[in-house]
Amino acid sequence: MYIARLFVTTLVLLSIAACSSLTVKSKELADYNWGNAKTYAWESGTKISVTDFPEIDTATLNKFIRSSIDKRLAELDFKRVSPTDNPDLIVTYLAAVRHNIDVHETPKYYNEAAIERRQINPSHNAHIWATGSPRVVEYTEGALGVVLKDARTKTELWQSVAKSVVDLDASQKKRQSRIDSASKVMFKSFPK
């Protein structure tokens, strides 16, 4: 019975996490006159850490990420150029996927029993929570970090990091959609 309850709890937590798991933190790292920046280029190299996940095609993932960020920057009126064309900004990213394990103590609700044991005053009509049995939730988390640098000084100007639960069984189309949704949220607070 305990294993069945643990399995159902895990499925419920994972389905909730999959629906609402995107967290994004963005910040400006240095003072910069964004109005003067018109062009950007990609820093060379692919920075994807998915070594434990052979089912993830890194070339396709790289294409999805760059395409999505290109879209966001175009919406902000930046033009992509070659690194040899003296861009104003350099764009780089790091993507990583890893297994996570969370252990939670499930609350167990006590009221009448606590009153009988004189742990709470019944005149306050209070409730007491005590910890129940631990619940273990395993999931796969992906993170995408984007950094914009001044091409001339190499100073990091802005960064954004998004984290979310990853569905390893998702189709390529679904993965592309999730990356695109994350990049929209990431660039929402862009200072330009």
Backbone torsions as a table, in degrees:
resi	resn	phi	psi	omega
1	MET	NA	-42.7	-179.6
2	TYR	-60.1	-43.7	-179.2
3	ILE	-63.8	-43.2	179.4
4	ALA	-62.6	-44.0	179.8
5	ARG	-65.0	-39.8	177.7
6	LEU	-63.3	-43.1	179.9
7	PHE	-62.8	-45.9	178.9
8	VAL	-63.9	-43.9	178.2
9	THR	-59.9	-43.7	179.6
10	THR	-62.0	-44.6	179.1
11	LEU	-62.1	-41.9	179.2
12	VAL	-63.6	-47.6	-180.0
13	LEU	-62.0	-41.2	179.6
14	LEU	-67.5	-38.3	179.3
15	SER	-68.6	-35.5	175.6
16	ILE	-67.0	-44.9	-179.2
17	ALA	-62.5	-39.6	-178.4
18	ALA	-65.6	-28.6	-178.8
19	CYS	-82.2	-30.4	-170.6
20	SER	-136.0	36.5	-169.9
21	SER	-96.9	-4.5	-176.0
22	LEU	-71.7	122.2	172.8
23	THR	-122.9	138.1	-177.4
24	VAL	-132.7	135.9	173.4
25	LYS	-129.2	123.5	179.8
26	SER	-127.5	147.6	175.9
27	LYS	-159.2	150.4	174.3
28	GLU	-84.1	131.2	-173.9
29	LEU	-99.6	-19.0	-178.3
30	ALA	-153.1	154.5	173.9
31	ASP	-68.1	133.1	-178.1
32	TYR	-154.1	141.5	177.1
33	ASN	-87.2	90.7	-175.7
34	TRP	-63.4	-25.3	179.4
35	GLY	-63.8	-24.6	179.1
36	ASN	-83.8	-16.1	-177.8
37	ALA	-86.6	124.7	-179.2
38	LYS	-122.8	-24.7	-173.9
39	THR	-127.6	158.8	176.0
40	TYR	-146.6	159.8	173.5
41	ALA	-137.8	155.8	177.6
42	TRP	-82.3	138.3	170.5
43	GLU	-69.1	141.8	-177.3
44	SER	-70.4	152.7	176.3
45	GLY	100.1	149.7	177.0
46	THR	-103.2	129.7	-177.3
47	LYS	-119.8	77.1	-178.8
48	ILE	-125.6	125.5	179.8
49	SER	-111.9	96.8	179.7
50	VAL	-137.6	36.7	-172.4
51	THR	-58.6	-30.2	-178.8
52	ASP	-88.3	7.7	-174.1
53	PHE	-129.7	77.9	-177.9
54	PRO	-63.6	-18.3	-179.7
55	GLU	-75.6	-7.7	179.2
56	ILE	-96.5	120.3	178.6
57	ASP	-83.2	105.5	-174.4
58	THR	-66.6	-32.9	179.0
59	ALA	-64.6	-43.5	178.7
60	THR	-68.4	-41.3	178.1
61	LEU	-61.0	-43.1	177.0
62	ASN	-59.0	-44.5	179.5
63	LYS	-62.1	-44.5	179.3
64	PHE	-60.9	-46.6	-176.9
65	ILE	-64.5	-50.2	-178.7
66	ARG	-63.0	-41.2	179.6
67	SER	-62.2	-43.2	-179.1
68	SER	-66.1	-43.1	179.5
69	ILE	-68.8	-38.5	174.8
70	ASP	-56.8	-42.4	178.3
71	LYS	-60.2	-47.9	-178.7
72	ARG	-62.0	-42.8	-179.2
73	LEU	-68.7	-35.0	176.0
74	ALA	-64.5	-38.4	176.7
75	GLU	-63.2	-25.2	178.1
76	LEU	-93.1	11.5	177.2
77	ASP	68.8	28.2	171.9
78	PHE	-93.0	146.0	178.7
79	LYS	-110.7	131.6	178.2
80	ARG	-80.2	132.5	177.6
81	VAL	-132.8	173.3	176.3
82	SER	-73.4	149.6	176.5
83	PRO	-58.4	-22.6	179.3
84	THR	-83.5	-5.8	-178.6
85	ASP	-93.2	22.5	179.2
86	ASN	52.4	63.1	178.9
87	PRO	-68.2	159.3	175.5
88	ASP	-77.2	-36.4	-175.1
89	LEU	-126.9	152.8	170.9
90	ILE	-115.7	133.4	179.9
91	VAL	-110.5	134.9	175.8
92	THR	-140.3	160.9	177.2
93	TYR	-147.6	163.0	172.0
94	LEU	-135.7	129.8	176.3
95	ALA	-121.7	139.6	-179.9
96	ALA	-144.0	148.0	175.7
97	VAL	-129.5	136.3	179.9
98	ARG	-149.5	158.6	173.8
99	HIS	-82.0	139.9	176.1
100	ASN	-127.0	151.1	174.4
101	ILE	-131.4	125.3	175.3
102	ASP	-114.5	135.3	175.6
103	VAL	-113.8	122.5	-179.0
104	HIS	-121.6	143.3	171.4
105	GLU	-92.4	122.0	-178.7
106	THR	-78.2	128.4	-179.5
107	PRO	-67.3	144.4	177.4
108	LYS	-120.2	128.7	-172.6
109	TYR	-89.7	126.8	175.8
110	TYR	-122.9	139.0	173.0
111	ASN	-139.2	-76.2	-176.5
112	GLU	-59.4	-42.6	-178.9
113	ALA	-64.1	-37.9	179.0
114	ALA	-66.9	-38.5	178.4
115	ILE	-64.1	-44.5	-179.9
116	GLU	-62.1	-33.6	178.8
117	ARG	-84.1	4.4	178.7
118	ARG	59.9	33.1	177.3
119	GLN	-84.2	-22.0	175.9
120	ILE	-136.7	158.4	-179.1
121	ASN	-84.3	117.2	-177.5
122	PRO	-64.0	-22.1	-179.7
123	SER	-70.4	-19.3	178.2
124	HIS	-85.5	-4.3	-178.6
125	ASN	50.8	41.4	-174.5
126	ALA	-91.1	164.7	176.2
127	HIS	-121.6	153.6	178.4
128	ILE	-128.6	142.4	176.3
129	TRP	-109.7	140.0	173.9
130	ALA	-131.4	159.8	-177.9
131	THR	-79.1	143.5	176.4
132	GLY	-102.1	-151.5	-178.3
133	SER	-78.5	150.7	-178.9
134	PRO	-71.1	147.7	176.6
135	ARG	-120.3	132.4	-179.9
136	VAL	-107.7	127.6	178.3
137	VAL	-122.1	121.2	175.8
138	GLU	-105.1	137.9	179.0
139	TYR	-155.4	167.7	178.0
140	THR	-108.6	129.5	-177.8
141	GLU	-117.0	138.4	174.9
142	GLY	-113.9	147.7	176.9
143	ALA	-133.5	142.4	176.4
144	LEU	-130.9	121.6	176.6
145	GLY	-115.2	130.9	179.6
146	VAL	-119.4	135.1	178.6
147	VAL	-130.1	133.7	172.3
148	LEU	-109.3	130.9	-177.6
149	LYS	-120.1	153.1	170.5
150	ASP	-69.9	122.6	-175.8
151	ALA	-65.0	-30.6	-177.3
152	ARG	-78.6	-49.1	-174.1
153	THR	-95.8	-13.5	-176.2
154	LYS	67.1	14.1	177.7
155	THR	-72.5	132.2	175.5
156	GLU	-72.5	126.7	-174.2
157	LEU	-104.8	-38.7	-174.4
158	TRP	-151.1	143.6	175.3
159	GLN	-142.0	153.7	175.5
160	SER	-145.1	137.1	179.7
161	VAL	-127.1	128.6	177.1
162	ALA	-118.6	139.2	176.9
163	LYS	-128.8	144.3	179.8
164	SER	-160.1	156.9	171.4
165	VAL	-68.6	138.5	-178.1
166	VAL	-109.1	133.1	173.8
167	ASP	-95.8	104.8	-177.1
168	LEU	-67.0	-17.6	179.7
169	ASP	-94.0	2.9	-178.1
170	ALA	-67.1	150.0	176.6
171	SER	-71.2	164.1	177.5
172	GLN	-60.0	-38.7	180.0
173	LYS	-63.1	-41.6	179.0
174	LYS	-66.7	-40.7	178.1
175	ARG	-62.5	-43.2	179.1
176	GLN	-62.5	-41.3	179.3
177	SER	-63.4	-42.1	179.6
178	ARG	-65.1	-40.9	178.4
179	ILE	-64.6	-43.3	-179.9
180	ASP	-63.8	-42.1	177.7
181	SER	-62.9	-41.8	179.6
182	ALA	-64.0	-42.8	-177.9
183	SER	-66.3	-32.9	176.3
184	LYS	-60.6	-45.4	-179.9
185	VAL	-67.6	-40.0	-178.2
186	MET	-60.9	-42.7	-175.4
187	PHE	-89.3	0.4	177.8
188	LYS	-59.7	-34.7	-176.9
189	SER	-100.4	19.2	179.6
190	PHE	-63.6	136.9	-170.5
191	PRO	-73.0	-6.3	-176.5
192	LYS	-73.9	NA	NA
